[in-house]
Amino acid sequence: MADLYDGGAGEQALTGVTVLELGESIAAPFCSKLLACYGAMVLKIEPPGRGDPSRAVGPFAASGPNRERGVLHLYLDTGKQSVTLDLDQAAGQQLARRLAAQADILVENLPPGELANRGLGYETLRAENSRLVFVSLSAFGQSGPRARWQATDLTSYASGGQMHLTGDPDREPLRPGGEQAGYQLGLNGFSAALVGLWDALETGEGQWIDISAQEAMASTLEIALNSYAYTGRDIWATRRGNINSAVLGLYPCADGYLGVHAMPRNVPPLFNVMDMPELVDDPRFNSGAARLANDDDLTALIYAWAADKPKREVYERAGSMRGPIAFVHNMADLLESPQLAARGFLRELDHPAAGRLTYPGPPFAMSASPGRIERAPLLGEHTASVLRERLGLSDEDLRVLSGQGAV
């Protein structure tokens, strides 16, 4: 099959869709980044002078801190146009309203009520653009007793129940790696924006979409929440750490970690990969009940076997024998992955301030309307062109607004 990530020059799925981003940090920028990957024109509104705070997040490509070289900004803002507007000034608010009047989707993750206080709330913008799909991303949603509470990724993990599931049995809950609450919130926003856009195209009317990080986290608890709701029994009352059972867990090896996930039918191939086929008939391990009763013994055997094994060697051997073993990929492994390389997922982009760097590509491939990424914008790079072309401002208008600090 041809590489779907390089799906030719076909028109992208969201070509002609205009998105206004009024957000910062991760959730709203990630949501609109995904929309940009599939062809939407994303106008990222940033404060003049400093820009989105993500620009100040290092490490920094090339040498030294610089608002154009922060790796978070370079990743989250691919494919967007940067327009600087001071939304604390009436002139900046008016320009934002005019841009919203032409947009199909608005994505924001500012504290609830902040845009409304600036004359940019949903009802105000809807009066001028009834087709607008207004996507609000926040910690606890736009309503309820905690709507205006502040939160971090850590507190979103905690309030959404994820931390209850994560960690070792005899230790405190652990925070999962990365800023996954923000990214999950943005991913939900991406999906919701497309659903809202579809509905607007069908009905001619947009709507306000309200997504909370707490709910995004709570919706991914698999059976833990359902089981408690149905039975009153907390099946995760004791966290399971990296080893849920002997045949389901992570084991340290010579140069990293091996992941084992063996269903009953996979146990014989697992023992064959370990060069211990005799364990298939061992009365301690020859049935699910026996393995459960002797879980500690089997865990110890797998620990001892894995300890001096190179991860890639085991992975290749397991693949050839249909053994249920993979290895935990670190960042170097991902950059060197032959699978990602073959599919064209990793892309190199040139940036005028950051140079040539490798980026993750779009998260899914489409055969007829390929996803693409383009470099992140310089701060305010498109302010003049967007205000001229979309709003009809003259050079004199821009000079006056710039002198007022509004753009």
C-alpha positions in Angstrom: 0.0 0.0 0.0 1.2 3.5 -0.8 2.3 5.7 2.1 -0.9 7.3 3.2 1.0 10.0 5.0 2.3 11.3 1.7 -1.0 10.9 0.0 -0.2 13.1 -3.0 -1.4 16.6 -3.8 -5.1 16.0 -3.2 -7.2 18.7 -1.4 -7.2 18.3 2.3 -10.3 17.4 4.2 -10.7 20.7 6.0 -9.6 23.0 3.2 -11.8 26.1 3.3 -12.5 25.9 7.1 -11.4 28.8 9.1 -10.5 28.4 12.8 -9.9 31.1 15.4 -7.8 30.0 18.3 -8.1 32.1 21.5 -6.2 29.9 23.9 -2.8 29.2 25.4 -0.8 26.4 26.9 -1.8 22.9 25.5 -5.5 22.1 25.2 -6.7 24.7 22.7 -3.4 24.9 20.7 -3.4 21.1 20.3 -7.0 21.0 19.2 -6.4 23.6 16.6 -3.1 22.1 15.5 -4.9 18.9 14.6 -7.5 20.9 12.6 -4.6 22.6 10.8 -3.1 19.2 10.0 -6.1 18.4 7.8 -6.3 21.7 6.0 -8.1 24.2 8.2 -6.8 27.8 8.2 -6.0 28.4 11.9 -5.6 32.0 13.0 -3.9 31.9 16.3 -4.5 35.1 18.3 -1.6 36.0 20.6 -0.9 38.9 22.9 1.5 41.4 21.3 5.0 41.3 22.5 5.0 38.1 24.5 2.8 35.7 22.6 1.4 32.4 23.8 3.2 31.4 27.1 4.1 28.1 25.4 6.7 30.1 23.5 8.7 30.5 26.7 8.7 26.8 27.4 12.1 25.1 26.8 14.2 23.4 25.9 15.0 25.7 23.0 16.1 24.7 19.5 19.3 26.3 18.4 21.0 28.3 21.1 19.5 30.1 24.1 16.0 31.0 25.1 14.0 32.7 22.4 10.2 33.0 22.0 10.5 31.6 18.4 12.5 28.5 19.4 10.6 26.9 22.4 10.0 23.3 21.5 6.4 23.3 22.9 5.5 26.2 20.6 7.2 24.7 17.6 5.2 21.5 18.0 1.8 22.9 19.0 1.7 25.7 16.5 2.6 23.9 13.3 0.5 25.1 10.3 -1.0 28.1 12.0 -1.0 31.8 11.2 0.0 34.1 14.1 -2.1 37.3 14.6 -1.2 39.6 17.5 -4.2 41.3 19.2 -4.4 42.9 22.6 -7.7 41.6 23.8 -7.6 43.9 26.9 -8.1 46.8 24.5 -11.4 47.7 22.8 -9.7 47.9 19.4 -8.3 44.4 19.8 -11.6 43.0 20.9 -13.4 44.6 18.0 -10.9 43.0 15.5 -11.3 39.6 17.2 -15.1 39.9 16.9 -14.8 40.7 13.2 -12.5 37.7 12.6 -14.9 35.5 14.5 -17.7 36.7 12.3 -15.9 35.1 9.4 -14.8 31.9 11.2 -16.3 28.4 11.1 -14.9 27.3 14.5 -13.6 29.1 17.5 -11.4 27.2 20.0 -10.6 28.6 23.4 -9.3 27.4 26.8 -9.2 30.6 28.8 -10.8 30.7 32.3 -14.6 30.5 32.0 -16.2 33.9 31.7 -12.9 35.6 30.6 -13.9 35.9 26.9 -17.4 37.1 27.8 -15.9 39.8 30.0 -14.1 41.0 26.9 -17.1 41.1 24.7 -16.1 37.8 23.0 -18.5 35.3 24.7 -20.6 32.8 22.7 -23.8 34.8 22.8 -22.1 38.0 21.5 -20.3 36.2 18.7 -23.3 34.1 17.8 -25.3 37.2 17.2 -22.9 38.1 14.4 -22.3 34.6 13.2 -25.0 32.0 13.9 -23.0 29.2 12.2 -20.1 29.5 14.5 -19.0 26.4 16.4 -17.6 27.7 19.7 -15.4 25.1 21.5 -14.6 25.8 25.1 -12.0 23.7 26.9 -11.5 24.1 30.6 -10.6 22.2 33.8 -14.2 21.6 35.1 -16.5 22.9 32.4 -18.4 26.1 32.0 -21.0 25.3 34.7 -21.2 23.7 38.2 -19.6 24.7 41.5 -16.1 24.3 40.3 -16.4 26.0 36.9 -14.1 28.9 37.9 -11.6 26.8 39.8 -8.1 26.8 38.5 -6.3 23.6 37.8 -3.1 22.1 36.5 -2.5 18.8 34.6 -1.7 17.2 38.0 -5.0 18.3 39.5 -6.9 17.2 36.4 -5.4 13.7 36.7 -6.4 13.7 40.3 -9.9 15.0 39.9 -10.6 12.7 36.9 -9.6 9.6 38.8 -6.5 8.7 36.7 -4.1 8.9 39.5 -6.2 6.5 41.6 -5.2 3.8 39.0 -1.6 4.7 38.6 1.3 3.7 40.9 2.7 0.8 42.9 0.6 -1.1 45.4 2.4 0.1 48.4 3.0 3.7 47.4 1.1 6.9 46.9 -0.7 7.5 43.5 1.5 8.6 40.7 1.1 11.3 38.0 1.2 9.8 34.5 4.0 11.0 32.2 3.6 14.1 30.0 0.8 16.6 30.1 -1.8 14.0 29.0 -4.8 15.8 30.6 -4.2 18.8 28.4 -3.6 16.7 25.3 -6.7 14.5 25.9 -8.8 17.7 26.4 -7.5 19.0 23.1 -8.1 15.7 21.4 -11.7 15.7 22.6 -12.0 19.3 21.4 -10.8 18.2 17.9 -13.4 15.5 17.7 -16.1 17.8 19.1 -15.3 20.6 16.7 -15.7 18.3 13.7 -19.0 17.0 15.1 -20.2 20.5 15.6 -19.0 21.6 12.2 -20.9 18.7 10.6 -24.0 19.7 12.4 -23.6 23.4 11.4 -23.2 22.4 7.8 -26.4 20.3 8.0 -28.6 22.7 10.0 -27.1 26.1 9.3 -26.7 26.7 13.0 -23.6 26.5 15.2 -23.5 25.8 18.9 -21.4 26.1 22.1 -19.4 22.9 22.9 -18.3 22.6 26.5 -15.6 20.1 27.3 -13.9 19.6 30.7 -10.6 18.0 31.5 -12.1 16.2 34.5 -14.7 14.6 32.3 -12.1 13.8 29.6 -10.0 12.0 32.2 -13.0 10.2 33.9 -14.2 8.9 30.5 -11.0 6.9 30.0 -11.1 4.9 33.3 -12.2 1.8 31.4 -14.1 -0.6 33.7 -12.9 1.0 37.0 -15.7 3.6 37.3 -18.4 1.4 35.8 -17.5 -1.5 38.1 -17.8 0.7 41.2 -21.1 2.2 39.9 -22.6 -1.2 39.3 -21.3 -3.2 42.3 -19.9 -0.7 44.8 -16.6 -2.5 44.7 -13.4 -0.6 43.8 -11.4 -3.0 41.8 -8.5 -0.6 41.8 -8.5 -0.1 45.6 -5.0 -1.5 45.4 -2.9 -0.1 42.6 -1.1 -2.6 40.5 2.1 -0.9 39.5 4.0 -2.2 36.5 3.1 -5.9 37.1 -0.6 -6.7 37.1 0.2 -10.4 37.0 3.2 -12.5 35.9 2.0 -12.5 32.3 0.9 -8.9 32.2 3.6 -6.3 33.1 6.9 -4.6 32.4 10.2 -6.3 33.2 13.6 -4.6 33.2 16.0 -6.0 30.7 19.6 -5.3 29.7 18.9 -2.0 28.0 15.4 -1.0 29.0 12.1 -2.7 29.6 10.1 -5.5 28.0 6.4 -5.4 28.0 4.6 -8.8 28.3 0.8 -9.2 27.7 0.0 -12.9 27.4 -3.6 -14.1 27.1 -4.1 -17.8 27.9 -3.6 -18.7 24.2 -0.3 -16.7 24.2 1.3 -18.4 27.1 2.9 -21.3 25.2 4.6 -18.9 22.7 5.8 -16.8 25.6 7.5 -19.8 27.2 9.0 -20.7 23.8 10.5 -17.2 23.4 12.0 -17.7 26.9 13.5 -21.0 25.8 11.5 -22.7 28.6 8.9 -24.8 26.7 8.8 -27.2 29.6 6.8 -24.7 31.6 3.8 -25.3 29.4 3.3 -28.7 31.2 4.6 -27.6 34.6 1.7 -28.1 37.0 2.3 -24.7 38.5 1.7 -23.0 35.2 -0.4 -25.3 32.9 -3.7 -23.5 33.5 -5.0 -20.1 34.3 -5.9 -21.1 37.8 -2.5 -22.7 38.3 -0.7 -19.6 37.0 -2.7 -17.4 39.3 -2.0 -19.5 42.3 1.8 -19.5 41.5 2.0 -15.9 40.2 5.0 -15.0 42.3 7.0 -18.0 41.0 6.2 -17.1 37.4 7.0 -13.5 37.9 10.4 -14.4 39.4 11.2 -16.6 36.4 10.3 -13.9 33.9 12.3 -11.3 35.9 15.4 -13.5 35.9 15.0 -14.4 32.2 14.6 -10.8 31.1 17.4 -9.2 33.2 20.3 -9.7 30.7 18.3 -9.7 27.4 18.7 -6.9 24.8 15.3 -5.4 24.1 15.5 -5.4 20.3 16.8 -8.9 20.1 13.9 -10.2 22.3 11.4 -8.1 20.2 12.6 -9.6 16.9 12.6 -13.1 18.3 9.1 -12.7 19.9 7.8 -11.4 16.6 9.1 -14.4 14.7 7.5 -16.8 17.2 4.2 -14.9 17.8 5.3 -14.2 21.4 3.3 -11.4 23.2 6.4 -9.3 24.0 7.4 -5.7 23.0 9.8 -3.2 24.4 9.2 0.2 25.8 10.3 2.7 23.2 12.3 5.6 24.5 12.6 8.8 22.4 15.7 7.6 20.5 13.8 4.4 19.6 10.9 6.4 18.2 13.2 8.6 16.1 14.9 5.5 14.7 11.7 3.4 14.3 11.7 1.7 10.9 7.9 1.5 11.1 7.4 5.2 11.6 10.0 5.9 8.9 8.3 3.6 6.5 5.0 5.3 7.0 6.5 8.8 6.8 5.1 9.8 10.2 8.2 11.8 11.2 8.7 14.9 9.2 11.5 17.4 8.9 10.6 21.1 8.7 12.7 24.2 8.3 12.1 27.1 10.6 13.7 30.6 10.2 14.6 30.8 13.9 14.9 27.2 15.0 16.4 25.6 11.9 15.7 22.1 10.5 14.0 19.8 13.1 12.1 16.5 13.1 8.4 16.6 14.1 5.7 14.1 14.6 3.3 14.2 11.7 -0.5 14.1 11.6 -2.0 11.4 13.9 -3.9 9.5 11.3 -3.6 9.0 7.5 -6.3 9.6 4.8 -5.9 8.1 1.3 -7.6 10.9 -0.6 -7.1 14.0 1.5 -3.7 13.8 3.2 -2.7 15.4 6.4 0.3 17.7 6.3 2.3 19.9 8.7 4.0 23.2 8.1 6.3 25.2 10.3 5.1 27.2 13.3 4.7 30.9 12.7 6.9 33.7 14.1 5.0 35.9 16.6 2.7 38.2 14.7 4.0 37.0 11.4 0.6 37.1 9.7 -1.0 40.0 11.6 -0.8 42.5 8.8 -1.7 40.2 6.0 -4.7 38.7 7.9 -6.1 42.1 8.9 -5.6 43.5 5.4 -7.0 40.6 3.5 -9.8 39.5 5.8 -10.9 42.8 7.4 -9.8 45.3 4.7 -7.6 47.4 7.0 -5.2 49.8 5.3 -1.6 50.4 6.1 -2.6 53.6 7.9 -5.1 51.6 10.0 -2.3 49.1 10.9 0.1 51.9 11.9 -2.5 53.5 14.2 -3.3 50.2 15.8 0.4 49.3 16.2 1.0 52.7 17.8 -1.8 52.0 20.3 -0.3 48.6 21.1 -3.5 46.9 20.0 -1.7 44.7 17.4 
